Amino acid sequence: MTHIFASKKLEKLLQPIITENSLHIERDFGDWYASYLSIAKKKCLVFVNSKTFYTVIIPKFLVKDRNNLNALLIQNLYNQFLIEGYDIDLDTVIDLVGKTHFHPTNNNRRLIGILNHYIGKLNYLKYDYATFNNIVIHEMAQKLNLEPFKQLHWKTPQEAMKALLISIQ
């Protein structure tokens, strides 16, 4: 079971599937934090892993898709892993993520800051591309995953996620 904490902006979109915060134990794969932004007039959801700051973007999100959000997250995470060269199969990703539960924000300042940094960076990166399709948005996420962080001991989120996947398996 994966816990996803939604930003205030995203809470309004996902209101029917948001459950109240309850005491939970963070899994080995970590919790995720999510927010909403618009890239080229397309709604996108940005997910950041709490342990590795690894980013996954769900492009062209529609409100009617909120009931399929678990499958969308798994599929986009798997696609992001393939684009970045991970040797992982879909069944492993399904086992890692499991069932998702959305909660209101827990006001984790560190992750909210990382998420806001990524959103600002995405708003800057969108000017590098003439058109926007799923591949371009996954490339933008890959660029975010190549930025080192002091909190990760100057590792990139990509390296931290690889180390986390090796330690879990």
PyMOL commands that set and color helices and strands:
alter all, ss='L'
color gray80, all
select helices_A, chain A and resi 8-13+15-17+63-83+90-97+109-128+134-144+150-152+157-168
alter helices_A, ss='H'
color red, helices_A
select strands_A, chain A and resi 2-6+32-39+42-49+55-58+100-104
alter strands_A, ss='S'
color yellow, strands_A
deselect
rebuild
show_as cartoon
